[in-house]
Amino acid sequence: MKNLFLFLLIFIFLQEDFLFSQIKRGNKELSVAASYMSRKFEEAEEAWTALNLSLSFGYFLINGLEIEPELIYSNYKEENPGWILSGNIVYNIQADGESNNLVPFF
């Protein structure tokens, strides 16, 4: 598992020169995220684990303003898995001109 994570991390950093932020009206964005957590409390016999997978698709309504529906799958070891459907409104800021790949958002 550690090797896969390390491979993905290196792959993402190597792609930095090829990925460019396009935050113009009509453009689309696809985002995938995953998280895994495991924790064992002192008095517990087993560890508590959680897995979350997120998929979102964004569409830029105007330059910088994006609407983003998001689907999240959550699986806890002690519970039944569940699904969450949410919507986000994100404003992206092009930092230091259009040639910069850094695009903070809020």
N, C-alpha and C positions, 0 to 999 in steps of 0.2 A: 504494500500500500504506500509506503514511504517513497519507493522508487517511482511509482506512478505519479504521485504528487510532485516530486522533484522534476520529473520529465515534463509535466504540464507547465510548471512554473518557468522552466528554462525555455520551453516552446513559446510561451506568451511573451517573454522578454525579447526573444529573437525576432518576433513578429513586429516589434515596435516601429521599425522603419517602414513597414508595409501598410500599417493601419493608420488611416487618416480620419479625423473627425469631420463628419459632414452633417452640419446642424441646420441645413436649409429646409424651407417649407417643402413638404411632399416626400422627404426622405424617410426611410424606415430604419428601425434598429431592433436587433434580436439580442436578448441577454439571457444567459444561463448561469445559475449559481448553485452551489451545494455547500452544505455544512454538516459536520458530524461532531457530536459531543458525547463524552462519556465521563461520568463522575461517580465516585464511590464515597459515601459518607462514612464516618468512623463507625457508627453503630449498625450500618447496613451490611447484609450478607453479600448482595450482588451490586454491581455498578448500574447506575441509571444511564441509559443511552438514548440519544435522539439523532434522527437523520432528517434533514430538510433539503428538498430540491425545489428550485424556483425557475420558472420560465416566464419571460415577459417579452412582449412585442410592442415597440414604440412607434408612433407615427407623429411627425412634426407638423403641427397645425400651421404655425408661422415660424420664421427663423428663430430658433432657440427654444420655443415652447412645444413640449412634447406630451402627448397623452399615452399612457402606458398601462394596458391591462396586464395583470400578473396572475399566474396560476402557481400555487405552492402545494407541494406534497409533504406532509409531516408524518413521520413514523417514530413512535416511542416504543421501546421494548415492552413496557408494562401496559400499553394501551393499544386500541385499534388504530390503524392508520387513518388519516384525515386529509381533506382537500380544502384549500382556501382560495377563493377568487377575489381579487382586489383590484382597485384601479388607482393609478398614480398620475399626478400632473407634475411634470418636471420642467424647470427652466434651466437651459444649458447656456454657459457663458464661454465664448471663444476668447481664450487668454492670449494676449500679445499678438494680435493679428491672425489672419487665416492660415498662415504657414505653420503655426504652432499646433502640435498634436494634443496639448493639454486642454481639456474642456471640463472645468468644474461645473457642478449642477446643484440646485437646491429645489 
